Structure formats: C-alpha cells, structure tokens
Amino acid sequence: MPRYDFRCRSCGSTFELSRPMAQSDEPAACPAGHDDTVRLLSTIAVTGSAGAPRPSGGGGGCCGGGCCG
Ligand SMILES: [Zn+2]
C-alpha cells in the first residue's frame, strides 16, 4: 500500500498515511486532529522554492524575470 505525505496547514506538521491509491485524494486529518491538510507529492522535494506558489499578477514581476540585468 502506498504511503502519502500530508502537511497540516493548521499546525504545520507533516505526517504519513498508508492508504489505497484510490483514496489518495481523500482528506486526511493530522495527528492533532486538524482536517485542513494538503497531500504532498512524494516525488518532489519540498525543500524550498520549488514548492512555493508563484504570486499571480500581484505587483512587480520584473526582478527575477531576467529583465533587471
Ligand atoms: Zn494539525
């Protein structure tokens, strides 16, 4: 049975669950009982900017885009 990593957005803890692949997208409560959790993709290292959401249309966008020299 595959294991999935979850992260709780309420307390920030991460935890693993073993569950059938068919239930991989079902909500999982964290060990502290919160249900505001997200499933992490185990094949992607979430160590930094790779997993950070990009700001969408919110100001600037020049620096980092290659147009600032
Ligand atoms: Zn929690």
N, CA, C, O and the ligand as a Tripos MOL2 file, in Angstrom:
@<TRIPOS>MOLECULE
protein
  277   275    70     0     0
PROTEIN
NO_CHARGES

@<TRIPOS>ATOM
      1 N           0.8550   -1.2010    0.0000 N.3       1 MET1
      2 CA          0.0000    0.0000    0.0000 C.3       1 MET1
      3 C           0.8880    1.2480    0.0000 C.2       1 MET1
      4 O           1.7930    1.3610    0.8270 O.2       1 MET1
      5 N           0.6420    2.1570   -0.8960 N.am      2 PRO2
      6 CA          1.4990    3.3450   -0.9600 C.3       2 PRO2
      7 C           1.3030    4.2470    0.2540 C.2       2 PRO2
      8 O           0.2470    4.2830    0.8870 O.2       2 PRO2
      9 N           2.3570    4.9570    0.5330 N.am      3 ARG3
     10 CA          2.2740    5.9140    1.6390 C.3       3 ARG3
     11 C           2.2800    7.3260    1.0690 C.2       3 ARG3
     12 O           2.9550    7.6330    0.0860 O.2       3 ARG3
     13 N           1.5210    8.1400    1.7130 N.am      4 TYR4
     14 CA          1.3950    9.5130    1.2450 C.3       4 TYR4
     15 C           1.7850   10.4620    2.3730 C.2       4 TYR4
     16 O           1.5010   10.2340    3.5490 O.2       4 TYR4
     17 N           2.4360   11.5160    1.9640 N.am      5 ASP5
     18 CA          2.7980   12.5480    2.9260 C.3       5 ASP5
     19 C           1.7560   13.6510    2.8940 C.2       5 ASP5
     20 O           1.3060   14.0920    1.8360 O.2       5 ASP5
     21 N           1.3990   14.0690    4.0680 N.am      6 PHE6
     22 CA          0.4540   15.1740    4.1870 C.3       6 PHE6
     23 C           1.0740   16.2640    5.0370 C.2       6 PHE6
     24 O           1.9540   16.0100    5.8600 O.2       6 PHE6
     25 N           0.6100   17.4580    4.8300 N.am      7 ARG7
     26 CA          1.0060   18.5580    5.7030 C.3       7 ARG7
     27 C          -0.2350   19.2600    6.1960 C.2       7 ARG7
     28 O          -1.1660   19.5440    5.4430 O.2       7 ARG7
     29 N          -0.2160   19.5300    7.4840 N.am      8 CYS8
     30 CA         -1.3390   20.2270    8.0860 C.3       8 CYS8
     31 C          -1.1050   21.7230    7.9870 C.2       8 CYS8
     32 O          -0.0590   22.2360    8.3850 O.2       8 CYS8
     33 N          -2.0960   22.4050    7.4520 N.am      9 ARG9
     34 CA         -1.9620   23.8540    7.3270 C.3       9 ARG9
     35 C          -2.3820   24.5690    8.5990 C.2       9 ARG9
     36 O          -2.1810   25.7760    8.7350 O.2       9 ARG9
     37 N          -2.9570   23.8340    9.5170 N.am     10 SER10
     38 CA         -3.3530   24.4580   10.7750 C.3      10 SER10
     39 C          -2.1770   24.5370   11.7410 C.2      10 SER10
     40 O          -1.9390   25.5740   12.3600 O.2      10 SER10
     41 N          -1.4390   23.4270   11.8650 N.am     11 CYS11
     42 CA         -0.3320   23.4120   12.8220 C.3      11 CYS11
     43 C           1.0120   23.2340   12.1350 C.2      11 CYS11
     44 O           2.0510   23.3260   12.7890 O.2      11 CYS11
     45 N           1.0150   22.9830   10.8340 N.am     12 GLY12
     46 CA          2.2620   22.9360   10.0890 C.3      12 GLY12
     47 C           3.0030   21.6240   10.1730 C.2      12 GLY12
     48 O           4.1010   21.5000    9.6290 O.2      12 GLY12
     49 N           2.4320   20.6450   10.8390 N.am     13 SER13
     50 CA          3.1220   19.3700   10.9600 C.3      13 SER13
     51 C           2.9200   18.5370    9.7060 C.2      13 SER13
     52 O           1.9410   18.6990    8.9770 O.2      13 SER13
     53 N           3.8620   17.6500    9.4780 N.am     14 THR14
     54 CA          3.7360   16.7190    8.3670 C.3      14 THR14
     55 C           3.5840   15.3100    8.9100 C.2      14 THR14
     56 O           4.1000   14.9780    9.9770 O.2      14 THR14
     57 N           2.8810   14.5050    8.1700 N.am     15 PHE15
     58 CA          2.6520   13.1390    8.6220 C.3      15 PHE15
     59 C           2.4330   12.2330    7.4270 C.2      15 PHE15
     60 O           2.1510   12.6850    6.3170 O.2      15 PHE15
     61 N           2.5700   10.9530    7.6810 N.am     16 GLU16
     62 CA          2.4120    9.9740    6.6210 C.3      16 GLU16
     63 C           1.1910    9.1210    6.8830 C.2      16 GLU16
     64 O           0.8350    8.8260    8.0240 O.2      16 GLU16
     65 N           0.5640    8.7370    5.7900 N.am     17 LEU17
     66 CA         -0.5450    7.8060    5.8990 C.3      17 LEU17
     67 C          -0.3790    6.7170    4.8490 C.2      17 LEU17
     68 O           0.0270    6.9870    3.7190 O.2      17 LEU17
     69 N          -0.6900    5.5100    5.2260 N.am     18 SER18
     70 CA         -0.7470    4.4300    4.2580 C.3      18 SER18
     71 C          -2.2030    4.2090    3.8970 C.2      18 SER18
     72 O          -3.0480    3.9520    4.7550 O.2      18 SER18
     73 N          -2.4700    4.3140    2.6300 N.am     19 ARG19
     74 CA         -3.8480    4.1590    2.1960 C.3      19 ARG19
     75 C          -3.8600    3.6750    0.7480 C.2      19 ARG19
     76 O          -2.8890    3.8670    0.0150 O.2      19 ARG19
     77 N          -4.9500    3.0540    0.3450 N.am     20 PRO20
     78 CA         -5.0480    2.6130   -1.0410 C.3      20 PRO20
     79 C          -4.9670    3.7970   -1.9890 C.2      20 PRO20
     80 O          -5.3880    4.9070   -1.6630 O.2      20 PRO20
     81 N          -4.4180    3.5410   -3.1640 N.am     21 MET21
     82 CA         -4.2540    4.6100   -4.1220 C.3      21 MET21
     83 C          -5.5900    5.2580   -4.4820 C.2      21 MET21
     84 O          -5.6470    6.4440   -4.8100 O.2      21 MET21
     85 N          -6.6350    4.4880   -4.4190 N.am     22 ALA22
     86 CA         -7.9570    5.0120   -4.7480 C.3      22 ALA22
     87 C          -8.4080    6.0710   -3.7480 C.2      22 ALA22
     88 O          -9.2810    6.8880   -4.0410 O.2      22 ALA22
     89 N          -7.8030    6.0440   -2.5720 N.am     23 GLN23
     90 CA         -8.1920    7.0120   -1.5430 C.3      23 GLN23
     91 C          -7.1470    8.1060   -1.3700 C.2      23 GLN23
     92 O          -7.1770    8.8570   -0.3960 O.2      23 GLN23
     93 N          -6.2230    8.1890   -2.3230 N.am     24 SER24
     94 CA         -5.1070    9.1120   -2.1480 C.3      24 SER24
     95 C          -5.5590   10.5560   -2.0650 C.2      24 SER24
     96 O          -4.8880   11.3830   -1.4470 O.2      24 SER24
     97 N          -6.6750   10.8640   -2.6740 N.am     25 ASP25
     98 CA         -7.1240   12.2450   -2.6940 C.3      25 ASP25
     99 C          -8.1600   12.5610   -1.6250 C.2      25 ASP25
    100 O          -8.6830   13.6730   -1.5530 O.2      25 ASP25
    101 N          -8.4410   11.5730   -0.8080 N.am     26 GLU26
    102 CA         -9.4180   11.8400    0.2360 C.3      26 GLU26
    103 C          -8.7690   12.6370    1.3660 C.2      26 GLU26
    104 O          -7.5660   12.5240    1.6010 O.2      26 GLU26
    105 N          -9.5580   13.4290    2.0530 N.am     27 PRO27
    106 CA         -8.9990   14.2530    3.1150 C.3      27 PRO27
    107 C          -8.4620   13.4040    4.2590 C.2      27 PRO27
    108 O          -8.9870   12.3350    4.5700 O.2      27 PRO27
    109 N          -7.4020   13.9120    4.8730 N.am     28 ALA28
    110 CA         -6.8040   13.2050    5.9890 C.3      28 ALA28
    111 C          -6.6300   14.1790    7.1370 C.2      28 ALA28
    112 O          -6.1840   15.3100    6.9450 O.2      28 ALA28
    113 N          -6.9780   13.7400    8.3060 N.am     29 ALA29
    114 CA         -6.7990   14.6000    9.4690 C.3      29 ALA29
    115 C          -5.4000   14.4130   10.0340 C.2      29 ALA29
    116 O          -4.8730   13.3010   10.0640 O.2      29 ALA29
    117 N          -4.8130   15.4990   10.4760 N.am     30 CYS30
    118 CA         -3.4750   15.4170   11.0460 C.3      30 CYS30
    119 C          -3.5530   14.7880   12.4380 C.2      30 CYS30
    120 O          -4.6290   14.7000   13.0300 O.2      30 CYS30
    121 N          -2.3800   14.3450   12.9590 N.am     31 PRO31
    122 CA         -2.3770   13.7000   14.2820 C.3      31 PRO31
    123 C          -2.9690   14.5650   15.3860 C.2      31 PRO31
    124 O          -3.4110   14.0540   16.4160 O.2      31 PRO31
    125 N          -2.9770   15.8750   15.1680 N.am     32 ALA32
    126 CA         -3.5390   16.7610   16.1730 C.3      32 ALA32
    127 C          -5.0310   16.9890   15.9720 C.2      32 ALA32
    128 O          -5.6800   17.6850   16.7530 O.2      32 ALA32
    129 N          -5.5600   16.3910   14.9110 N.am     33 GLY33
    130 CA         -6.9980   16.4520   14.7290 C.3      33 GLY33
    131 C          -7.4820   17.4930   13.7440 C.2      33 GLY33
    132 O          -8.6830   17.6160   13.5030 O.2      33 GLY33
    133 N          -6.5500   18.2480   13.1690 N.am     34 HIS34
    134 CA         -6.9740   19.2350   12.1750 C.3      34 HIS34
    135 C          -7.2880   18.5360   10.8590 C.2      34 HIS34
    136 O          -6.7020   17.5070   10.5230 O.2      34 HIS34
    137 N          -8.2110   19.1120   10.1400 N.am     35 ASP35
    138 CA         -8.5150   18.5000    8.8470 C.3      35 ASP35
    139 C          -8.1570   19.4150    7.6820 C.2      35 ASP35
    140 O          -8.5110   19.1340    6.5370 O.2      35 ASP35
    141 N          -7.4620   20.5000    7.9710 N.am     36 ASP36
    142 CA         -7.0290   21.3870    6.9050 C.3      36 ASP36
    143 C          -5.6440   20.9480    6.4300 C.2      36 ASP36
    144 O          -4.6300   21.5780    6.7310 O.2      36 ASP36
    145 N          -5.6380   19.8540    5.6860 N.am     37 THR37
    146 CA         -4.3720   19.2610    5.2850 C.3      37 THR37
    147 C          -4.2530   19.2140    3.7660 C.2      37 THR37
    148 O          -5.2460   19.2300    3.0390 O.2      37 THR37
    149 N          -3.0270   19.1580    3.3250 N.am     38 VAL38
    150 CA         -2.7720   19.0200    1.8970 C.3      38 VAL38
    151 C          -1.8570   17.8140    1.6870 C.2      38 VAL38
    152 O          -0.9900   17.5200    2.5100 O.2      38 VAL38
    153 N          -2.0650   17.1400    0.5900 N.am     39 ARG39
    154 CA         -1.2190   15.9910    0.2990 C.3      39 ARG39
    155 C           0.0100   16.4610   -0.4600 C.2      39 ARG39
    156 O          -0.0760   17.2270   -1.4200 O.2      39 ARG39
    157 N           1.1450   15.9830   -0.0040 N.am     40 LEU40
    158 CA          2.3950   16.3440   -0.6500 C.3      40 LEU40
    159 C           2.7480   15.3030   -1.6940 C.2      40 LEU40
    160 O           2.4390   14.1200   -1.5480 O.2      40 LEU40
    161 N           3.3900   15.7570   -2.7350 N.am     41 LEU41
    162 CA          3.8220   14.8280   -3.7650 C.3      41 LEU41
    163 C           5.1610   14.2370   -3.3450 C.2      41 LEU41
    164 O           6.1510   14.9540   -3.2000 O.2      41 LEU41
    165 N           5.1790   12.9430   -3.1530 N.am     42 SER42
    166 CA          6.3650   12.3110   -2.5840 C.3      42 SER42
    167 C           7.5390   12.3450   -3.5450 C.2      42 SER42
    168 O           8.6880   12.2090   -3.1260 O.2      42 SER42
    169 N           7.2620   12.5250   -4.8230 N.am     43 THR43
    170 CA          8.3570   12.5120   -5.7820 C.3      43 THR43
    171 C           9.0210   13.8710   -5.9210 C.2      43 THR43
    172 O          10.0280   14.0060   -6.6160 O.2      43 THR43
    173 N           8.4650   14.8690   -5.2670 N.am     44 ILE44
    174 CA          9.0190   16.2120   -5.3630 C.3      44 ILE44
    175 C           9.5310   16.6400   -3.9950 C.2      44 ILE44
    176 O           8.8130   16.5710   -2.9970 O.2      44 ILE44
    177 N          10.7720   17.0780   -3.9640 N.am     45 ALA45
    178 CA         11.3300   17.5560   -2.7090 C.3      45 ALA45
    179 C          10.7790   18.9370   -2.4100 C.2      45 ALA45
    180 O          10.9580   19.8760   -3.1850 O.2      45 ALA45
    181 N          10.1140   19.0440   -1.2850 N.am     46 VAL46
    182 CA          9.5350   20.3310   -0.9400 C.3      46 VAL46
    183 C          10.4450   21.0430    0.0550 C.2      46 VAL46
    184 O          10.0810   21.2870    1.2050 O.2      46 VAL46
    185 N          11.6320   21.3630   -0.4290 N.am     47 THR47
    186 CA         12.6150   21.9520    0.4640 C.3      47 THR47
    187 C          12.7420   23.4520    0.2880 C.2      47 THR47
    188 O          13.4140   24.1130    1.0800 O.2      47 THR47
    189 N          12.1110   23.9970   -0.7310 N.am     48 GLY48
    190 CA         12.3120   25.4300   -0.9190 C.3      48 GLY48
    191 C          11.4290   25.9960   -1.9960 C.2      48 GLY48
    192 O          10.2170   25.7780   -2.0090 O.2      48 GLY48
    193 N          12.0430   26.7230   -2.8970 N.am     49 SER49
    194 CA         11.2780   27.4940   -3.8600 C.3      49 SER49
    195 C          10.5150   26.6110   -4.8420 C.2      49 SER49
    196 O           9.5630   27.0620   -5.4790 O.2      49 SER49
    197 N          10.9270   25.3720   -4.9610 N.am     50 ALA50
    198 CA         10.2830   24.5110   -5.9390 C.3      50 ALA50
    199 C           8.8080   24.3300   -5.6210 C.2      50 ALA50
    200 O           7.9760   24.2000   -6.5190 O.2      50 ALA50
    201 N           8.4960   24.3250   -4.3300 N.am     51 GLY51
    202 CA          7.1170   24.0980   -3.9650 C.3      51 GLY51
    203 C           6.3730   25.3630   -3.6120 C.2      51 GLY51
    204 O           5.1960   25.3200   -3.2550 O.2      51 GLY51
    205 N           7.0550   26.4960   -3.7110 N.am     52 ALA52
    206 CA          6.4060   27.7410   -3.3310 C.3      52 ALA52
    207 C           5.4750   28.2160   -4.4260 C.2      52 ALA52
    208 O           5.8170   28.1840   -5.6080 O.2      52 ALA52
    209 N           4.3240   28.6460   -4.0340 N.am     53 PRO53
    210 CA          3.3860   29.1640   -5.0390 C.3      53 PRO53
    211 C           3.8750   30.4850   -5.6080 C.2      53 PRO53
    212 O           4.4170   31.3260   -4.8910 O.2      53 PRO53
    213 N           3.6760   30.6520   -6.8930 N.am     54 ARG54
    214 CA          4.0640   31.9060   -7.5180 C.3      54 ARG54
    215 C           2.9660   32.9530   -7.2900 C.2      54 ARG54
    216 O           1.7770   32.6410   -7.3590 O.2      54 ARG54
    217 N           3.3670   34.1620   -7.0270 N.am     55 PRO55
    218 CA          2.3590   35.2290   -6.9650 C.3      55 PRO55
    219 C           1.7760   35.4420   -8.3480 C.2      55 PRO55
    220 O           2.5040   35.5680   -9.3330 O.2      55 PRO55
    221 N           0.4780   35.4800   -8.4070 N.am     56 SER56
    222 CA         -0.1560   35.5900   -9.7090 C.3      56 SER56
    223 C          -0.6850   37.0040   -9.9400 C.2      56 SER56
    224 O          -1.7330   37.3860   -9.4180 O.2      56 SER56
    225 N           0.0340   37.7420  -10.7030 N.am     57 GLY57
    226 CA         -0.4360   39.0630  -11.0710 C.3      57 GLY57
    227 C          -0.3670   40.0970   -9.9710 C.2      57 GLY57
    228 O          -0.9620   41.1690  -10.0880 O.2      57 GLY57
    229 N           0.3490   39.7920   -8.9050 N.am     58 GLY58
    230 CA          0.3730   40.7220   -7.7850 C.3      58 GLY58
    231 C           1.5840   41.6150   -7.7610 C.2      58 GLY58
    232 O           2.4630   41.4160   -6.9230 O.2      58 GLY58
    233 N           1.6710   42.5670   -8.6190 N.am     59 GLY59
    234 CA          2.6870   43.5930   -8.4970 C.3      59 GLY59
    235 C           4.0600   43.1500   -8.9430 C.2      59 GLY59
    236 O           4.4640   42.0110   -8.7100 O.2      59 GLY59
    237 N           4.7780   44.0590   -9.5880 N.am     60 GLY60
    238 CA          6.1500   43.7860   -9.9670 C.3      60 GLY60
    239 C           6.2500   42.7070  -11.0100 C.2      60 GLY60
    240 O           5.5740   42.7430  -12.0380 O.2      60 GLY60
    241 N           7.1100   41.7370  -10.7300 N.am     61 GLY61
    242 CA          7.3070   40.6720  -11.6970 C.3      61 GLY61
    243 C           8.5050   40.9460  -12.5790 C.2      61 GLY61
    244 O           8.7980   40.1700  -13.4880 O.2      61 GLY61
    245 N           9.2060   42.0500  -12.3200 N.am     62 CYS62
    246 CA         10.3630   42.3660  -13.1630 C.3      62 CYS62
    247 C          11.5940   41.6390  -12.6500 C.2      62 CYS62
    248 O          12.2030   40.8510  -13.3740 O.2      62 CYS62
    249 N          11.9560   41.9010  -11.4160 N.am     63 CYS63
    250 CA         13.1340   41.2540  -10.8620 C.3      63 CYS63
    251 C          12.9100   39.7540  -10.7540 C.2      63 CYS63
    252 O          11.8830   39.2950  -10.2520 O.2      63 CYS63
    253 N          13.8670   39.0180  -11.2240 N.am     64 GLY64
    254 CA         13.7320   37.5790  -11.2330 C.3      64 GLY64
    255 C          13.2550   37.0640  -12.5560 C.2      64 GLY64
    256 O          13.3530   35.8690  -12.8330 O.2      64 GLY64
    257 N          12.7510   37.9250  -13.3610 N.am     65 GLY65
    258 CA         12.2670   37.5240  -14.6720 C.3      65 GLY65
    259 C          13.3270   37.6810  -15.7350 C.2      65 GLY65
    260 O          13.1120   37.3070  -16.8880 O.2      65 GLY65
    261 N          14.4810   38.2360  -15.3610 N.am     66 GLY66
    262 CA         15.5500   38.3300  -16.3150 C.3      66 GLY66
    263 C          15.6420   39.6900  -17.0000 C.2      66 GLY66
    264 O          16.5100   39.9110  -17.8450 O.2      66 GLY66
    265 N          14.7380   40.6010  -16.6280 N.am     67 CYS67
    266 CA         14.7300   41.8920  -17.3140 C.3      67 CYS67
    267 C          15.4070   42.9720  -16.4890 C.2      67 CYS67
    268 O          15.4170   44.1410  -16.8750 O.2      67 CYS67
    269 N          15.9810   42.5760  -15.3350 N.am     68 CYS68
    270 CA         16.6270   43.5630  -14.4740 C.3      68 CYS68
    271 C          18.1410   43.5210  -14.6490 C.2      68 CYS68
    272 O          18.8770   44.1050  -13.8540 O.2      68 CYS68
    273 N          18.5800   42.8710  -15.6310 N.am     69 GLY69
    274 CA         20.0070   42.8180  -15.8800 C.3      69 GLY69
    275 C          20.6610   41.7850  -15.0390 C.2      69 GLY69
    276 O          21.8760   41.6020  -15.1200 O.2      69 GLY69
    277 ZN         -2.6360   19.9330   12.5760 Zn       70 ZN70
@<TRIPOS>BOND
     1     1     2 1
     2     2     3 1
     3     3     4 2
     4     3     5 am
     5     5     6 1
     6     6     7 1
     7     7     8 2
     8     7     9 am
     9     9    10 1
    10    10    11 1
    11    11    12 2
    12    11    13 am
    13    13    14 1
    14    14    15 1
    15    15    16 2
    16    15    17 am
    17    17    18 1
    18    18    19 1
    19    19    20 2
    20    19    21 am
    21    21    22 1
    22    22    23 1
    23    23    24 2
    24    23    25 am
    25    25    26 1
    26    26    27 1
    27    27    28 2
    28    27    29 am
    29    29    30 1
    30    30    31 1
    31    31    32 2
    32    31    33 am
    33    33    34 1
    34    34    35 1
    35    35    36 2
    36    35    37 am
    37    37    38 1
    38    38    39 1
    39    39    40 2
    40    39    41 am
    41    41    42 1
    42    42    43 1
    43    43    44 2
    44    43    45 am
    45    45    46 1
    46    46    47 1
    47    47    48 2
    48    47    49 am
    49    49    50 1
    50    50    51 1
    51    51    52 2
    52    51    53 am
    53    53    54 1
    54    54    55 1
    55    55    56 2
    56    55    57 am
    57    57    58 1
    58    58    59 1
    59    59    60 2
    60    59    61 am
    61    61    62 1
    62    62    63 1
    63    63    64 2
    64    63    65 am
    65    65    66 1
    66    66    67 1
    67    67    68 2
    68    67    69 am
    69    69    70 1
    70    70    71 1
    71    71    72 2
    72    71    73 am
    73    73    74 1
    74    74    75 1
    75    75    76 2
    76    75    77 am
    77    77    78 1
    78    78    79 1
    79    79    80 2
    80    79    81 am
    81    81    82 1
    82    82    83 1
    83    83    84 2
    84    83    85 am
    85    85    86 1
    86    86    87 1
    87    87    88 2
    88    87    89 am
    89    89    90 1
    90    90    91 1
    91    91    92 2
    92    91    93 am
    93    93    94 1
    94    94    95 1
    95    95    96 2
    96    95    97 am
    97    97    98 1
    98    98    99 1
    99    99   100 2
   100    99   101 am
   101   101   102 1
   102   102   103 1
   103   103   104 2
   104   103   105 am
   105   105   106 1
   106   106   107 1
   107   107   108 2
   108   107   109 am
   109   109   110 1
   110   110   111 1
   111   111   112 2
   112   111   113 am
   113   113   114 1
   114   114   115 1
   115   115   116 2
   116   115   117 am
   117   117   118 1
   118   118   119 1
   119   119   120 2
   120   119   121 am
   121   121   122 1
   122   122   123 1
   123   123   124 2
   124   123   125 am
   125   125   126 1
   126   126   127 1
   127   127   128 2
   128   127   129 am
   129   129   130 1
   130   130   131 1
   131   131   132 2
   132   131   133 am
   133   133   134 1
   134   134   135 1
   135   135   136 2
   136   135   137 am
   137   137   138 1
   138   138   139 1
   139   139   140 2
   140   139   141 am
   141   141   142 1
   142   142   143 1
   143   143   144 2
   144   143   145 am
   145   145   146 1
   146   146   147 1
   147   147   148 2
   148   147   149 am
   149   149   150 1
   150   150   151 1
   151   151   152 2
   152   151   153 am
   153   153   154 1
   154   154   155 1
   155   155   156 2
   156   155   157 am
   157   157   158 1
   158   158   159 1
   159   159   160 2
   160   159   161 am
   161   161   162 1
   162   162   163 1
   163   163   164 2
   164   163   165 am
   165   165   166 1
   166   166   167 1
   167   167   168 2
   168   167   169 am
   169   169   170 1
   170   170   171 1
   171   171   172 2
   172   171   173 am
   173   173   174 1
   174   174   175 1
   175   175   176 2
   176   175   177 am
   177   177   178 1
   178   178   179 1
   179   179   180 2
   180   179   181 am
   181   181   182 1
   182   182   183 1
   183   183   184 2
   184   183   185 am
   185   185   186 1
   186   186   187 1
   187   187   188 2
   188   187   189 am
   189   189   190 1
   190   190   191 1
   191   191   192 2
   192   191   193 am
   193   193   194 1
   194   194   195 1
   195   195   196 2
   196   195   197 am
   197   197   198 1
   198   198   199 1
   199   199   200 2
   200   199   201 am
   201   201   202 1
   202   202   203 1
   203   203   204 2
   204   203   205 am
   205   205   206 1
   206   206   207 1
   207   207   208 2
   208   207   209 am
   209   209   210 1
   210   210   211 1
   211   211   212 2
   212   211   213 am
   213   213   214 1
   214   214   215 1
   215   215   216 2
   216   215   217 am
   217   217   218 1
   218   218   219 1
   219   219   220 2
   220   219   221 am
   221   221   222 1
   222   222   223 1
   223   223   224 2
   224   223   225 am
   225   225   226 1
   226   226   227 1
   227   227   228 2
   228   227   229 am
   229   229   230 1
   230   230   231 1
   231   231   232 2
   232   231   233 am
   233   233   234 1
   234   234   235 1
   235   235   236 2
   236   235   237 am
   237   237   238 1
   238   238   239 1
   239   239   240 2
   240   239   241 am
   241   241   242 1
   242   242   243 1
   243   243   244 2
   244   243   245 am
   245   245   246 1
   246   246   247 1
   247   247   248 2
   248   247   249 am
   249   249   250 1
   250   250   251 1
   251   251   252 2
   252   251   253 am
   253   253   254 1
   254   254   255 1
   255   255   256 2
   256   255   257 am
   257   257   258 1
   258   258   259 1
   259   259   260 2
   260   259   261 am
   261   261   262 1
   262   262   263 1
   263   263   264 2
   264   263   265 am
   265   265   266 1
   266   266   267 1
   267   267   268 2
   268   267   269 am
   269   269   270 1
   270   270   271 1
   271   271   272 2
   272   271   273 am
   273   273   274 1
   274   274   275 1
   275   275   276 2
@<TRIPOS>SUBSTRUCTURE
     1 MET1         2 RESIDUE 1 A MET
     2 PRO2         6 RESIDUE 1 A PRO
     3 ARG3        10 RESIDUE 1 A ARG
     4 TYR4        14 RESIDUE 1 A TYR
     5 ASP5        18 RESIDUE 1 A ASP
     6 PHE6        22 RESIDUE 1 A PHE
     7 ARG7        26 RESIDUE 1 A ARG
     8 CYS8        30 RESIDUE 1 A CYS
     9 ARG9        34 RESIDUE 1 A ARG
    10 SER10       38 RESIDUE 1 A SER
    11 CYS11       42 RESIDUE 1 A CYS
    12 GLY12       46 RESIDUE 1 A GLY
    13 SER13       50 RESIDUE 1 A SER
    14 THR14       54 RESIDUE 1 A THR
    15 PHE15       58 RESIDUE 1 A PHE
    16 GLU16       62 RESIDUE 1 A GLU
    17 LEU17       66 RESIDUE 1 A LEU
    18 SER18       70 RESIDUE 1 A SER
    19 ARG19       74 RESIDUE 1 A ARG
    20 PRO20       78 RESIDUE 1 A PRO
    21 MET21       82 RESIDUE 1 A MET
    22 ALA22       86 RESIDUE 1 A ALA
    23 GLN23       90 RESIDUE 1 A GLN
    24 SER24       94 RESIDUE 1 A SER
    25 ASP25       98 RESIDUE 1 A ASP
    26 GLU26      102 RESIDUE 1 A GLU
    27 PRO27      106 RESIDUE 1 A PRO
    28 ALA28      110 RESIDUE 1 A ALA
    29 ALA29      114 RESIDUE 1 A ALA
    30 CYS30      118 RESIDUE 1 A CYS
    31 PRO31      122 RESIDUE 1 A PRO
    32 ALA32      126 RESIDUE 1 A ALA
    33 GLY33      130 RESIDUE 1 A GLY
    34 HIS34      134 RESIDUE 1 A HIS
    35 ASP35      138 RESIDUE 1 A ASP
    36 ASP36      142 RESIDUE 1 A ASP
    37 THR37      146 RESIDUE 1 A THR
    38 VAL38      150 RESIDUE 1 A VAL
    39 ARG39      154 RESIDUE 1 A ARG
    40 LEU40      158 RESIDUE 1 A LEU
    41 LEU41      162 RESIDUE 1 A LEU
    42 SER42      166 RESIDUE 1 A SER
    43 THR43      170 RESIDUE 1 A THR
    44 ILE44      174 RESIDUE 1 A ILE
    45 ALA45      178 RESIDUE 1 A ALA
    46 VAL46      182 RESIDUE 1 A VAL
    47 THR47      186 RESIDUE 1 A THR
    48 GLY48      190 RESIDUE 1 A GLY
    49 SER49      194 RESIDUE 1 A SER
    50 ALA50      198 RESIDUE 1 A ALA
    51 GLY51      202 RESIDUE 1 A GLY
    52 ALA52      206 RESIDUE 1 A ALA
    53 PRO53      210 RESIDUE 1 A PRO
    54 ARG54      214 RESIDUE 1 A ARG
    55 PRO55      218 RESIDUE 1 A PRO
    56 SER56      222 RESIDUE 1 A SER
    57 GLY57      226 RESIDUE 1 A GLY
    58 GLY58      230 RESIDUE 1 A GLY
    59 GLY59      234 RESIDUE 1 A GLY
    60 GLY60      238 RESIDUE 1 A GLY
    61 GLY61      242 RESIDUE 1 A GLY
    62 CYS62      246 RESIDUE 1 A CYS
    63 CYS63      250 RESIDUE 1 A CYS
    64 GLY64      254 RESIDUE 1 A GLY
    65 GLY65      258 RESIDUE 1 A GLY
    66 GLY66      262 RESIDUE 1 A GLY
    67 CYS67      266 RESIDUE 1 A CYS
    68 CYS68      270 RESIDUE 1 A CYS
    69 GLY69      274 RESIDUE 1 A GLY
    70 ZN70       277 GROUP 0 **** ****
